């Protein structure tokens, strides 16, 4: 699907830039990068519904890419199956266990950097 591509990530960043009228370019970059990580994580995941993979390089190509790494579980959309809730629940837990520690570490690092920049005697950054 085209929405799971780097092209869509760029479009999301450009839309953010347009909506903010260019006043928040860092936000536009953040949106594009966040969208790109979604593409990356889908590429690293399992897929059991054809066509397998993601159209990561759309609009340059409509080829599907699949890492065959099985880092993340495939999310089932077949709600009528008896293991639908347990399977998807396990998939979410596994994603939190994998992505939670790096997210927590980056958040702690960001807080530490911000706290250091606000110490007395240091020049504080200009207001945004």
DSSP file (Angstrom, degrees, kcal/mol; ACC not computed):
  #  RESIDUE AA STRUCTURE BP1 BP2  ACC     N-H-->O    O-->H-N    N-H-->O    O-->H-N    TCO  KAPPA ALPHA  PHI   PSI    X-CA   Y-CA   Z-CA
    1    1 A X    >         0   0    0      0, 0.0     3,-1.6     0, 0.0    54,-0.5   0.000 360.0 360.0 360.0 140.5    0.0    0.0    0.0
    2    2 A X  T 3   +     0   0    0      1,-0.3     6,-0.5    52,-0.1     3,-0.4   0.776 360.0  66.5 -62.3 -29.2    1.3    3.4   -0.9
    3    3 A X  T 3  S+     0   0    0      1,-0.3     2,-0.6     5,-0.1    -1,-0.3   0.694  92.8  63.3 -69.5 -16.1    0.7    4.8    2.6
    4    4 A X  S <  S+     0   0    0     -3,-1.6     2,-0.3     4,-0.1    -1,-0.3  -0.486  91.2  94.7-102.6  60.2    3.4    2.5    3.9
    5    5 A X  S  > S-     0   0    0     -2,-0.6     4,-1.6    -3,-0.4    51,-0.2  -0.942  84.4-113.6-146.4 162.8    6.2    4.1    1.9
    6    6 A X  H  > S+     0   0    0     50,-2.9     4,-2.2    -2,-0.3     5,-0.2   0.815 116.6  60.3 -68.6 -29.9    9.0    6.7    2.1
    7    7 A X  H  > S+     0   0    0     51,-1.4     4,-2.2    49,-0.3    -1,-0.2   0.912 105.2  47.5 -61.5 -42.4    7.1    8.7   -0.5
    8    8 A X  H  > S+     0   0    0     -6,-0.5     4,-2.6    50,-0.3    -1,-0.2   0.856 108.7  55.3 -67.4 -34.0    4.1    8.9    1.9
    9    9 A X  H  X S+     0   0    0     -4,-1.6     4,-2.1     2,-0.2    -2,-0.2   0.911 108.9  47.1 -63.7 -41.6    6.5    9.9    4.7
   10   10 A X  H  X S+     0   0    0     -4,-2.2     4,-2.5     2,-0.2    -2,-0.2   0.912 111.5  50.7 -65.8 -42.2    7.8   12.8    2.6
   11   11 A X  H  X S+     0   0    0     -4,-2.2     4,-2.7     2,-0.2    -2,-0.2   0.914 108.8  51.9 -61.2 -42.8    4.2   13.8    1.7
   12   12 A X  H  X S+     0   0    0     -4,-2.6     4,-2.2     1,-0.2    -1,-0.2   0.905 110.7  48.2 -61.4 -41.3    3.3   13.8    5.4
   13   13 A X  H  X S+     0   0    0     -4,-2.1     4,-2.2     2,-0.2    -1,-0.2   0.910 112.4  48.2 -64.4 -42.0    6.2   16.0    6.2
   14   14 A X  H  X S+     0   0    0     -4,-2.5     4,-2.3     2,-0.2    -2,-0.2   0.880 110.5  51.2 -67.0 -37.8    5.3   18.4    3.4
   15   15 A X  H  X S+     0   0    0     -4,-2.7     4,-3.0     2,-0.2     5,-0.2   0.917 110.3  49.9 -64.1 -42.3    1.7   18.6    4.5
   16   16 A X  H  X S+     0   0    0     -4,-2.2     4,-2.3     1,-0.2    -2,-0.2   0.913 110.3  50.2 -61.3 -42.5    2.8   19.4    8.0
   17   17 A X  H  <>S+     0   0    0     -4,-2.2     5,-2.8     1,-0.2     6,-0.2   0.901 113.2  46.4 -61.7 -41.2    5.1   22.1    6.7
   18   18 A X  H ><5S+     0   0    0     -4,-2.3     3,-1.0     3,-0.2    -2,-0.2   0.916 111.5  50.1 -68.5 -43.2    2.1   23.5    4.7
   19   19 A X  H 3<5S+     0   0    0     -4,-3.0    -2,-0.2     1,-0.3    -1,-0.2   0.885 114.9  43.6 -64.4 -38.2   -0.3   23.3    7.6
   20   20 A X  T ><5S-     0   0    0     -4,-2.3     3,-1.8    -5,-0.2    -1,-0.3   0.415 110.7-125.5 -86.2   3.2    2.1   25.1    9.9
   21   21 A X  T < 5 -     0   0    0     -3,-1.0    -3,-0.2     1,-0.3    -4,-0.1   0.838  65.0 -60.8  55.0  37.7    2.9   27.6    7.1
   22   22 A X  T 3 <S+     0   0    0     -5,-2.8     3,-0.5    -6,-0.2    -1,-0.3   0.501 112.0 116.2  75.5   3.9    6.6   26.8    7.4
   23   23 A X  S <  S+     0   0    0     -3,-1.8     2,-0.2    -6,-0.2     3,-0.1   0.694  78.2  39.3 -79.1 -17.7    6.8   28.0   11.0
   24   24 A X     >  +     0   0    0     -7,-0.2     4,-1.6    -8,-0.1     3,-0.5  -0.542  59.6 157.2-132.0  67.9    7.8   24.6   12.4
   25   25 A X  H  > S+     0   0    0     -3,-0.5     4,-2.2     1,-0.2     5,-0.2   0.835  77.0  59.3 -63.2 -30.5   10.2   22.8   10.0
   26   26 A X  H  > S+     0   0    0      1,-0.2     4,-2.3     2,-0.2    -1,-0.2   0.880 104.0  51.3 -65.2 -35.9   11.4   20.6   12.9
   27   27 A X  H  > S+     0   0    0     -3,-0.5     4,-2.6     2,-0.2    -1,-0.2   0.906 108.5  51.4 -65.5 -41.1    7.9   19.3   13.4
   28   28 A X  H  X S+     0   0    0     -4,-1.6     4,-2.2     2,-0.2    -2,-0.2   0.906 111.3  47.3 -62.5 -42.0    7.6   18.5    9.6
   29   29 A X  H  X S+     0   0    0     -4,-2.2     4,-2.7     2,-0.2    -1,-0.2   0.909 111.3  51.8 -65.1 -41.6   10.9   16.6    9.8
   30   30 A X  H  X S+     0   0    0     -4,-2.3     4,-2.7     2,-0.2    -2,-0.2   0.912 109.6  49.1 -61.6 -43.6    9.8   14.8   12.9
   31   31 A X  H  X S+     0   0    0     -4,-2.6     4,-2.4     2,-0.2    -1,-0.2   0.927 112.3  48.2 -61.9 -45.4    6.5   13.7   11.2
   32   32 A X  H  X S+     0   0    0     -4,-2.2     4,-2.1     1,-0.2    -2,-0.2   0.910 113.9  46.6 -62.7 -42.4    8.4   12.5    8.2
   33   33 A X  H  X S+     0   0    0     -4,-2.7     4,-2.1     2,-0.2    -2,-0.2   0.902 111.4  51.1 -67.2 -40.7   10.8   10.5   10.3
   34   34 A X  H  X S+     0   0    0     -4,-2.7     4,-1.5     1,-0.2    -2,-0.2   0.923 111.2  48.1 -62.1 -43.2    8.1    9.0   12.5
   35   35 A X  H  X S+     0   0    0     -4,-2.4     4,-1.7     1,-0.2    -1,-0.2   0.899 109.5  54.1 -62.4 -40.2    6.2    7.9    9.4
   36   36 A X  H  X S+     0   0    0     -4,-2.1     4,-2.4     1,-0.2    -1,-0.2   0.865 103.6  54.6 -63.8 -37.0    9.5    6.4    8.0
   37   37 A X  H  X S+     0   0    0     -4,-2.1     4,-2.9     1,-0.2    -1,-0.2   0.864 104.4  55.3 -65.9 -33.1   10.0    4.4   11.2
   38   38 A X  H  X S+     0   0    0     -4,-1.5     4,-2.4     2,-0.2    -1,-0.2   0.919 108.1  48.4 -62.4 -42.4    6.5    2.9   10.7
   39   39 A X  H  X S+     0   0    0     -4,-1.7     4,-2.1     2,-0.2    -2,-0.2   0.929 112.5  49.3 -61.5 -45.4    7.6    1.8    7.2
   40   40 A X  H  X S+     0   0    0     -4,-2.4     4,-1.8     1,-0.2    -2,-0.2   0.925 111.6  47.6 -60.2 -46.7   10.8    0.3    8.7
   41   41 A X  H  X S+     0   0    0     -4,-2.9     4,-0.5     1,-0.2    31,-0.2   0.875 111.2  50.6 -67.2 -36.7    8.9   -1.6   11.4
   42   42 A X  H >< S+     0   0    0     -4,-2.4     3,-0.7    -5,-0.2    -1,-0.2   0.883 108.7  53.0 -65.4 -36.4    6.4   -2.9    8.9
   43   43 A X  H 3< S+     0   0    0     -4,-2.1    24,-1.8     1,-0.2    25,-0.3   0.864 110.4  47.8 -64.0 -36.2    9.3   -4.1    6.7
   44   44 A X  H 3< S+     0   0    0     -4,-1.8    27,-2.3    -5,-0.1    28,-0.9   0.524 101.7  89.3 -81.7  -6.1   10.7   -5.9    9.7
   45   45 A X  B << S-a   72   0A   0     -3,-0.7    25,-0.4    -4,-0.5    23,-0.3  -0.291  83.6 -97.9 -89.6 173.2    7.5   -7.5   10.6
   46   46 A X        -     0   0    0     26,-2.0     2,-0.4    24,-0.1    29,-0.3  -0.561  34.5-165.3 -82.4 153.5    5.8  -10.7    9.6
   47   47 A X        +     0   0    0     -2,-0.2     5,-0.1    27,-0.1    27,-0.1  -0.977  20.2 170.1-143.8 127.1    3.2  -10.6    6.9
   48   48 A X        +     0   0    0     -2,-0.4     2,-0.5    27,-0.2     4,-0.1   0.225  59.5  82.2-122.4  14.3    0.7  -13.3    6.1
   49   49 A X  S    S-     0   0    0      2,-0.1     4,-0.1     4,-0.0    -1,-0.1  -0.970  87.3 -88.9-121.6 118.2   -1.6  -11.5    3.7
   50   50 A X  S    S+     0   0    0     -2,-0.5     2,-0.1     2,-0.1    -2,-0.1  -0.346 108.2  53.3 -64.4 148.1   -0.6  -11.3    0.0
   51   51 A X  S    S-     0   0    0     -4,-0.0     2,-0.2     1,-0.0    -2,-0.1   0.542  91.3-143.1 -73.4 140.3    1.0   -9.3   -1.4
   52   52 A X        +     0   0    0     -2,-0.1     2,-0.2    12,-0.1    -2,-0.1  -0.498  56.0  10.9 -76.8 137.2    3.8   -9.8    1.2
   53   53 A X  S    S-     0   0    0     -2,-0.2     2,-0.3    -4,-0.1    13,-0.2  -0.493  86.5 -66.6 101.4-168.0    5.8   -6.8    2.4
   54   54 A X  B     -B   65   0B   0     11,-2.5    11,-2.9    -2,-0.2     2,-1.7  -0.916  29.8-121.2-126.8 151.8    5.5   -3.0    2.0
   55   55 A X    >   +     0   0    0    -54,-0.5     3,-1.6    -2,-0.3     9,-0.2  -0.487  48.5 164.3 -85.7  64.8    5.8   -0.7   -1.0
   56   56 A X  T 3   +     0   0    0     -2,-1.7   -50,-2.9     1,-0.3   -49,-0.3   0.779  67.1  43.7 -60.1 -33.1    8.7    1.1    0.8
   57   57 A X  T >> S+     0   0    0      6,-0.4     3,-1.9    -3,-0.2     4,-0.9   0.198  87.9 167.1-103.8  16.5   10.1    2.9   -2.2
   58   58 A X  T <4  +     0   0    0     -3,-1.6   -51,-1.4     1,-0.3   -50,-0.3  -0.483  59.7  30.5 -62.3 138.0    6.8    4.1   -3.7
   59   59 A X  T 34 S+     0   0    0    -52,-0.2    -1,-0.3    -2,-0.1     3,-0.1  -0.958 120.2  55.5 -94.4   5.9    6.5    6.3   -5.9
   60   60 A X  T <4 S-     0   0    0     -3,-1.9     2,-0.3     1,-0.2    -2,-0.2   0.875 128.5  -1.8 -67.5 -35.1    9.9    5.3   -7.4
   61   61 A X     <  -     0   0    0     -4,-0.9    -1,-0.2     2,-0.1    -4,-0.1  -0.989  54.2-143.4-151.2 151.2    8.7    1.7   -7.7
   62   62 A X        +     0   0    0     -2,-0.3     2,-0.1    -3,-0.1    -4,-0.1   0.152  61.0 128.4-100.8  18.3    5.6   -0.3   -6.8
   63   63 A X        -     0   0    0     -8,-0.1    -6,-0.4     1,-0.1     2,-0.4  -0.411  58.5-124.7 -71.6 149.6    7.6   -3.3   -5.8
   64   64 A X        -     0   0    0     -9,-0.2     2,-0.4    -2,-0.1    -9,-0.2  -0.794  21.1-156.5 -97.2 139.2    6.9   -4.9   -2.4
   65   65 A X  B     -B   54   0B   0    -11,-2.9   -11,-2.5    -2,-0.4     2,-0.4  -0.944  11.5-179.7-119.8 138.1    9.8   -5.4    0.0
   66   66 A X        -     0   0    0     -2,-0.4   -22,-0.1   -13,-0.2   -23,-0.1  -0.986  19.6-155.7-140.1 123.1    9.9   -7.9    2.8
   67   67 A X        -     0   0    0    -24,-1.8   -23,-0.1    -2,-0.4    -1,-0.1   0.742  21.0-146.4 -73.6 -23.3   12.8   -8.3    5.3
   68   68 A X        +     0   0    0    -25,-0.3   -24,-0.1   -23,-0.3   -22,-0.1   0.810  66.5 117.6  59.7  28.7   12.0  -11.9    6.1
   69   69 A X        -     0   0    0    -26,-0.3   -23,-0.1   -24,-0.2   -25,-0.1   0.716  61.1-151.8 -98.4 -26.1   13.4  -11.1    9.6
   70   70 A X        +     0   0    0    -25,-0.4   -25,-0.2     1,-0.1   -24,-0.1   0.860  42.6 145.3  55.9  41.1   10.1  -11.7   11.6
   71   71 A X        +     0   0    0    -27,-2.3     2,-0.3   -30,-0.1   -26,-0.2   0.909  67.2  37.0 -71.1 -42.9   11.0   -9.2   14.3
   72   72 A X  B    S-a   45   0A   0    -28,-0.9   -26,-2.0   -31,-0.2     2,-0.1  -0.815  91.4-110.9-111.9 151.6    7.4   -8.2   14.8
   73   73 A X        -     0   0    0     -2,-0.3     2,-0.3    18,-0.2    -2,-0.1  -0.416  34.5-104.3 -76.5 152.1    4.3  -10.4   14.6
   74   74 A X        -     0   0    0    -29,-0.1     2,-0.6    -2,-0.1   -27,-0.1  -0.589  33.9-128.3 -71.6 136.9    1.8  -10.1   11.8
   75   75 A X        -     0   0    0    -29,-0.3     2,-0.3    -2,-0.3   -27,-0.2  -0.793  21.5-135.9 -90.2 125.1   -1.4   -8.3   12.9
   76   76 A X        -     0   0    0     -2,-0.6    12,-0.0     8,-0.2     3,-0.0  -0.606  22.1-175.6 -82.4 138.3   -4.5  -10.3   12.1
   77   77 A X        +     0   0    0     -2,-0.3     2,-1.4     1,-0.1    -1,-0.1   0.278  59.9 102.7-108.5   5.5   -7.5   -8.6   10.6
   78   78 A X    >   +     0   0    0      1,-0.2     3,-1.9     2,-0.1     6,-0.1  -0.633  45.8 175.2 -93.1  79.7   -9.6  -11.8   10.7
   79   79 A X  T 3   +     0   0    0     -2,-1.4    -1,-0.2     1,-0.3     6,-0.1   0.630  69.5  67.7 -62.9 -15.8  -11.6  -10.9   13.8
   80   80 A X  T 3  S+     0   0    0     -3,-0.1    -1,-0.3     4,-0.1     2,-0.1   0.607  76.9 100.7 -82.7 -11.4  -13.8  -14.0   13.4
   81   81 A X  S X  S-     0   0    0     -3,-1.9     3,-1.6     1,-0.1     4,-0.3  -0.482  79.4-125.4 -75.9 146.4  -10.9  -16.4   14.3
   82   82 A X  T 3  S+     0   0    0      1,-0.3     4,-0.3    -2,-0.1     3,-0.3   0.790 108.3  46.4 -64.4 -27.7  -10.8  -17.8   17.8
   83   83 A X  T 3> S+     0   0    0      1,-0.2     4,-2.9     2,-0.1     5,-0.3   0.212  78.9 110.5 -99.0  16.6   -7.3  -16.6   18.5
   84   84 A X  H <> S+     0   0    0     -3,-1.6     4,-2.3     1,-0.2     5,-0.3   0.935  82.3  38.8 -55.8 -53.0   -7.7  -13.1   17.1
   85   85 A X  H  > S+     0   0    0     -4,-0.3     4,-2.5    -3,-0.3    -1,-0.2   0.926 119.0  46.2 -68.5 -45.6   -7.6  -11.3   20.5
   86   86 A X  H  > S+     0   0    0     -4,-0.3     4,-2.3     2,-0.2    -1,-0.2   0.905 114.5  48.0 -66.7 -40.0   -4.8  -13.4   22.0
   87   87 A X  H  X S+     0   0    0     -4,-2.9     4,-2.1     2,-0.2    -2,-0.2   0.954 116.4  41.7 -64.9 -50.0   -2.6  -13.3   18.9
   88   88 A X  H  X S+     0   0    0     -4,-2.3     4,-2.2    -5,-0.3    -2,-0.2   0.859 112.9  55.1 -67.6 -34.3   -3.0   -9.5   18.4
   89   89 A X  H  X S+     0   0    0     -4,-2.5     4,-2.3    -5,-0.3    -1,-0.2   0.928 109.2  47.0 -61.9 -44.6   -2.5   -9.0   22.2
   90   90 A X  H  X S+     0   0    0     -4,-2.3     4,-2.7     1,-0.2    -2,-0.2   0.888 109.4  54.9 -63.7 -38.8    0.7  -10.9   22.1
   91   91 A X  H  X S+     0   0    0     -4,-2.1     4,-2.1     1,-0.2   -18,-0.2   0.913 109.8  46.2 -60.8 -42.9    1.9   -8.9   19.0
   92   92 A X  H  X S+     0   0    0     -4,-2.2     4,-2.4     2,-0.2    -2,-0.2   0.919 112.2  50.3 -66.8 -43.7    1.3   -5.6   20.9
   93   93 A X  H  X S+     0   0    0     -4,-2.3     4,-2.5     1,-0.2    -2,-0.2   0.921 110.5  50.2 -60.2 -44.0    3.1   -6.9   24.0
   94   94 A X  H  X S+     0   0    0     -4,-2.7     4,-2.0     1,-0.2    -1,-0.2   0.904 109.9  50.2 -62.6 -41.7    6.1   -8.0   21.9
   95   95 A X  H  X S+     0   0    0     -4,-2.1     4,-3.2     2,-0.2     5,-0.4   0.913 111.2  48.6 -62.8 -42.2    6.3   -4.6   20.2
   96   96 A X  H  X S+     0   0    0     -4,-2.4     4,-2.4     1,-0.2     5,-0.3   0.905 111.3  50.3 -64.6 -40.7    6.2   -2.8   23.5
   97   97 A X  H  X S+     0   0    0     -4,-2.5     4,-0.5    -5,-0.2    -1,-0.2   0.854 117.7  39.8 -65.8 -34.3    8.9   -5.1   24.9
   98   98 A X  H  X S+     0   0    0     -4,-2.0     4,-0.5    -5,-0.2    -2,-0.2   0.921 127.7  30.2 -79.3 -46.4   11.1   -4.5   21.9
   99   99 A X  H  X S+     0   0    0     -4,-3.2     4,-1.9    -5,-0.2    -3,-0.2   0.693 105.0  74.8 -90.7 -19.9   10.5   -0.8   21.4
  100  100 A X  H  X S+     0   0    0     -4,-2.4     4,-2.9    -5,-0.4     5,-0.2   0.939  93.5  48.8 -61.6 -52.4    9.9    0.3   25.0
  101  101 A X  H  X S+     0   0    0     -4,-0.5     4,-2.5    -5,-0.3     5,-0.2   0.923 113.4  45.5 -60.1 -46.2   13.4    0.2   26.3
  102  102 A X  H  X S+     0   0    0     -4,-0.5     4,-2.5     1,-0.2    -1,-0.2   0.912 114.6  49.7 -62.6 -37.8   15.0    2.2   23.5
  103  103 A X  H  X S+     0   0    0     -4,-1.9     4,-2.4     2,-0.2    -2,-0.2   0.929 111.8  47.9 -63.2 -44.8   12.2    4.7   23.7
  104  104 A X  H  X S+     0   0    0     -4,-2.9     4,-2.5     1,-0.2    -2,-0.2   0.903 112.2  49.9 -62.5 -41.6   12.6    5.0   27.5
  105  105 A X  H  X S+     0   0    0     -4,-2.5     4,-2.3    -5,-0.2    -2,-0.2   0.919 112.4  46.3 -64.7 -43.8   16.4    5.5   27.1
  106  106 A X  H  X S+     0   0    0     -4,-2.5     4,-2.3     2,-0.2    -1,-0.2   0.883 112.7  50.6 -66.4 -37.9   16.0    8.2   24.4
  107  107 A X  H  X S+     0   0    0     -4,-2.4     4,-2.4     2,-0.2    -2,-0.2   0.923 111.0  48.3 -65.0 -44.1   13.4   10.0   26.5
  108  108 A X  H  X S+     0   0    0     -4,-2.5     4,-2.3     1,-0.2    -2,-0.2   0.903 111.5  50.6 -62.7 -40.9   15.6    9.9   29.6
  109  109 A X  H  X S+     0   0    0     -4,-2.3     4,-2.4     2,-0.2    -1,-0.2   0.910 109.7  50.4 -62.8 -42.4   18.5   11.2   27.5
  110  110 A X  H  X S+     0   0    0     -4,-2.3     4,-2.5     1,-0.2    -2,-0.2   0.918 110.6  48.9 -62.9 -43.5   16.4   14.0   26.2
  111  111 A X  H  X S+     0   0    0     -4,-2.4     4,-2.5     1,-0.2    -1,-0.2   0.903 110.9  51.0 -62.4 -40.6   15.2   15.0   29.7
  112  112 A X  H  X S+     0   0    0     -4,-2.3     4,-2.2     2,-0.2    -2,-0.2   0.919 111.2  47.3 -63.9 -43.5   18.8   15.0   30.9
  113  113 A X  H  X S+     0   0    0     -4,-2.4     4,-1.8     1,-0.2    -2,-0.2   0.917 113.8  47.7 -64.7 -42.7   20.0   17.2   28.0
  114  114 A X  H  X S+     0   0    0     -4,-2.5     4,-0.7     1,-0.2    -2,-0.2   0.888 111.1  51.2 -65.7 -38.6   17.1   19.7   28.6
  115  115 A X  H >< S+     0   0    0     -4,-2.5     3,-0.7     1,-0.2     4,-0.3   0.900 109.3  50.6 -66.7 -40.3   17.8   19.8   32.3
  116  116 A X  H >< S+     0   0    0     -4,-2.2     3,-1.2     1,-0.2    -1,-0.2   0.879 106.7  54.5 -63.9 -37.5   21.5   20.5   31.8
  117  117 A X  H 3< S+     0   0    0     -4,-1.8    -1,-0.2     1,-0.2    -2,-0.2   0.682 107.6  51.5 -72.1 -15.1   20.6   23.4   29.4
  118  118 A X  T << S+     0   0    0     -4,-0.7    -1,-0.2    -3,-0.7    -2,-0.2   0.389  80.4 122.1-101.4   2.8   18.4   25.0   32.1
  119  119 A X  S X  S-     0   0    0     -3,-1.2     3,-1.5    -4,-0.3    -3,-0.0  -0.309  75.0 -94.9 -63.2 147.7   21.0   24.9   34.9
  120  120 A X  T 3  S+     0   0    0      1,-0.2    -1,-0.1     3,-0.0     3,-0.1  -0.346 110.8  33.6 -62.2 145.0   21.8   28.3   36.4
  121  121 A X  T 3  S+     0   0    0      1,-0.3     2,-0.4    -3,-0.1    -1,-0.2   0.286  97.6 101.7  91.6 -10.2   24.8   30.0   34.9
  122  122 A X  S <  S-     0   0    0     -3,-1.5     2,-0.4    -6,-0.1    -1,-0.3  -0.831  81.5-108.7-104.9 145.6   24.2   28.6   31.5
  123  123 A X        -     0   0    0     -2,-0.4     2,-0.2    -3,-0.1    -4,-0.1  -0.567  35.2-135.8 -70.9 128.0   22.7   30.6   28.7
  124  124 A X        -     0   0    0     -2,-0.4    -6,-0.1     1,-0.1     3,-0.1  -0.570  26.3 -99.0 -84.6 150.9   19.2   29.3   28.1
  125  125 A X        -     0   0    0     -2,-0.2    -1,-0.1    -8,-0.1     3,-0.1  -0.303  46.4 -95.4 -66.0 152.4   18.1   28.8   24.5
  126  126 A X        -     0   0    0      1,-0.1    -1,-0.1    -3,-0.1    -3,-0.0  -0.349  50.6 -91.9 -66.0 149.2   16.0   31.6   23.0
  127  127 A X              0   0    0      1,-0.1    -1,-0.1    -3,-0.1    -3,-0.0  -0.316 360.0 360.0 -63.5 144.5   12.2   31.1   23.2
  128  128 A X              0   0    0     -3,-0.1    -1,-0.1    -2,-0.0    -2,-0.1   0.463 360.0 360.0 -81.6 360.0   10.7   29.4   20.2
